[in-house]
Structures are given as structure tokens and as C-alpha cells.
Amino acid sequence: MTILAPWPADLAVRRLFLKDMIVDAYIGVFPHEQGVTQRVRINVSFGVDDSRDLTEGVDDLSRTVSYETAVLTIRRLATETHTQLVETLAERIAIEVMKDRRVRVVRISVEKLDIFSDLDSVGVEIERWAME
């Protein structure tokens, strides 16, 4: 569920995404959440600068971001240390993804699964823009 507004039409970006990544993360503030993992679903969309003339070569790796690098980074952030809040994990992911200067905007959702029996998930969605 995306509730954020669409990216501006005049923004020349190529939208890449990682959809429904399930990670066993060390996350949570309550005593029963310490020292154990919980399933989280992570979605990431990032807009990569696509302002160059398309005749320069669409099939060019330098014009995109490695999915593998992003996936490995997210796995590391979710599992290397305990994070209390889904908001914090989302911000950490945004910071890491935005280290690639080609990324102009990133949208991230982090959802804790299996929290309430009558809900699919609870979570947060953030959007961050690169500052020129």
C-alpha cells in the first residue's frame, strides 16, 4: 500500500524496485523481541537519474544501480545488530541506498509481520530525496 504521492512527471528517473523482500530481522522494543528475529517485509523503490539522452545507450550498466548490492545491504542492516524501530531500519536503508549518487529519490516500506492475528502487517513508509 503506497500512500505517498507519485513522483513528479518532470523528474527524469528510472524507477527500480525490490518487492516484498522477507528478512528475519532483529527488531523491536519489547522484552520478548530482544535476542530473537522477526519476519519483516521490505519494499524499496528508487529513482535513478535518467536525464541523459537515451541515444547514449539504455543498455548501459552505468545508468542503473545493482539490485544485488541493495539486497545484500538491506539483509546486513536487518540482521547485523538489533534495531528497536521499523522507522529506524527504514532510515538506515535510505541512507545506504542514497550513498549511490545516481539515486535521486528513494521510497521504503518496512513492515513487521506476525504481530497481530487479525492484521497482515504493521509498519512505516518513508520517502527521501537527494539534495542537490
Buried (B, 14 or more C-beta within 10 A) or exposed (E): EEEEEEBEEEBEBBEBEBEEBEBEBBBBEEEEBEEEBBBBBBBBBBBBBBEEEEEEEEEEEEBBBEEEEBBEBBBEBBBEEBBBEBEBBBBBBBEBBBEBEBBBBBBBBBBBBEBEEEEEBEBBBBBBEBEE
